[in-house]
């Protein structure tokens, strides 16, 4: 649900400001990537616990898709993205809070 929400919000924001005059593209991209990565990782975990190891051992196609998705998600470098997102958020904060 969070993934859908963040994608719909990003789509509306991009449609409203396609040239990124507001300068929010980087923040938006980092938010979307982090949210989608977290959702996909959660699905992999929940499905793995629900189905157990059986499909990973007996269904080559399923095992390959799970491995491929996990491999793809590792390319996100989510910790670096979250650090960058924190920097963007902190830069946007009112200096009063610092």
N, C-alpha and C positions, 0 to 999 in steps of 0.2 A: 504494500500500500504506500509506503514512504517513497519507493522508487517511482511509482506512477505519479504521485503528487509532485515530486521534485522535477520530473520530466515535463509535466504539464505546465508547471510554473515557469520553467526555463523556456519552454516554447512560447508562452505568452510574452515573457520579457524580451525574447529575441524578436518576435513579431512587432512589439511596440517600439523597439530600438534596434533595428537591424544593423546600423552602423556603429553600435556601441558608443554613442555619444556620451552616455552616462558612465562609461568606464567600468561596467560591472561584469564583463565577459569572463575575466579570469576567476573572480570569486564564484560566479555561477558554474563555470566548468569544474572547478575544484569541488564544489558542493555536490554537483551531479555525480561526478566520478566516485566520490567517497560514499555517497548514499547507495548507488547501484552496486558497488563492490561489496558493501556490507550486506545488502539484501541477497546478492548471489551467494556469498559465503554462508549466510544463514540457511538458505535453501539447500545447499550442498550438505551442510551439517544435519539439518532436520530430516532430509530424505535418507541420508546415510544411516541415521539412528532408527528411522522408521522401517527401512527395508533390511537393515543388517548387512552383513558381508556377502550374502548369497549372490545378488546380482553382479557384484564386483568380481566374483569368482566364476560365475556361470554364464554371464552375458557379455561377450567381448565388446559388442557395440556400446553397451551401457558403460562398461568400465572405461572404454576409450573416451567417451563423451565427458564423463566425470573428470578424468585425468586432463583432458584438453581444456575444460572450463577452469579447473584449478590452475593449470599452467597459464592460461590467459589472465586470470585474476592476479597472479603473481607479478604480472607486468605493470600493474597499476602503481606499485610503490606507494601504497596507501599511507604509510607513516610519513613519507616526505610530502605527500599531497596535503595531509592533515596539518603538518607543520606550516606549509605555505599558506593554507587557508587561515590558520590562526594568525599569521602575520598580516594577511589582508584584512581580516576582521579587526585586529588591533589598530592597524593604520586608519581604519574608518571610524574608530571610536573618538568621541569627544575628548580632547585633552584634559578636561575637567576630572575625568576618572583616573588620570595618572598623576 
